[in-house]
Amino acid sequence: MTYLWQYPAAEYQPSVAISHSAIKICSIKKDSLDENLKQSLFYDEELRKEFDRNKQKWLDDTMFSSNSDEITSHPSFLHIIDMGQNVLYFIFEDLETNLNHWFVALEKITGANPVSPEDFGDIQKMASVWLDLAKRRLWYLK
């Protein structure tokens, strides 16, 4: 398994991938982060495909559900949680773009819950709080 962590710098954002056997570091210019990420040793195309398949199945199967237990106990959603920190970048990317309800998965994967009780239910605010935390903790840089 490869874990993707990105650390900010002024002009460059070094990327650190931690695998079972090694730590590799390379620099990625800020303005070409996404393209370089896909071409780097740290981008796992199969992991991305697996995440996308499970995300789409989860969304398709729960799109008409208003039951949060049903939504968060869906097998594809649970599989994404089991994928762990490897998919944080993909989750935050989707949260920023589509505002899908990743909050339970994020809490389970990271052990954090930055949303205050008064913001609970405000999807825009919850997403904003999570994305701010992700950037501060360097889970997601965009």
C-alpha positions, 0 to 999 in steps of 0.5 A, spaced: 500 500 500 502 507 498 500 512 502 499 519 499 502 525 503 503 532 501 507 537 504 507 545 502 513 549 500 513 556 497 514 554 490 514 547 490 510 542 494 514 536 495 510 529 495 512 524 500 509 517 499 510 512 505 510 504 503 511 498 507 519 498 504 521 505 503 520 513 503 520 516 496 520 524 496 520 528 489 518 535 488 512 537 484 511 544 482 504 547 485 501 549 478 502 542 475 500 538 481 494 534 478 498 532 472 504 530 476 501 527 481 498 522 476 504 521 473 508 520 479 510 514 483 505 515 488 499 515 484 496 509 484 491 508 478 488 502 480 486 505 487 483 511 483 479 506 479 477 502 485 475 508 489 471 511 483 467 504 482 465 504 489 463 511 489 459 511 483 456 504 486 454 508 493 451 514 489 447 510 484 444 505 490 443 511 495 441 517 491 434 516 493 435 515 500 434 520 505 436 515 511 443 516 513 444 509 516 442 506 509 447 511 506 453 510 511 452 502 511 452 501 504 457 496 502 461 500 497 461 506 502 464 501 507 469 499 502 471 506 501 472 507 509 476 500 509 481 503 503 483 508 509 488 514 508 490 511 501 483 515 498 483 521 503 486 525 497 480 522 492 475 524 498 477 531 499 477 532 491 470 529 491 468 533 497 470 540 494 467 538 487 461 535 488 459 536 496 458 528 496 456 526 504 463 524 506 463 526 513 462 519 516 467 516 512 472 522 513 471 521 521 472 514 521 478 514 516 482 520 520 479 520 527 477 527 527 471 531 527 472 538 526 465 540 525 461 544 530 454 542 533 451 548 530 454 547 523 451 540 523 447 539 517 449 545 513 453 541 508 457 547 505 459 549 512 461 542 513 465 541 507 468 547 508 471 546 515 473 539 513 477 542 507 480 547 511 482 541 516 485 537 510 489 543 508 492 544 515 494 537 516 496 536 509 491 531 507 489 535 501 492 540 497 489 544 491 
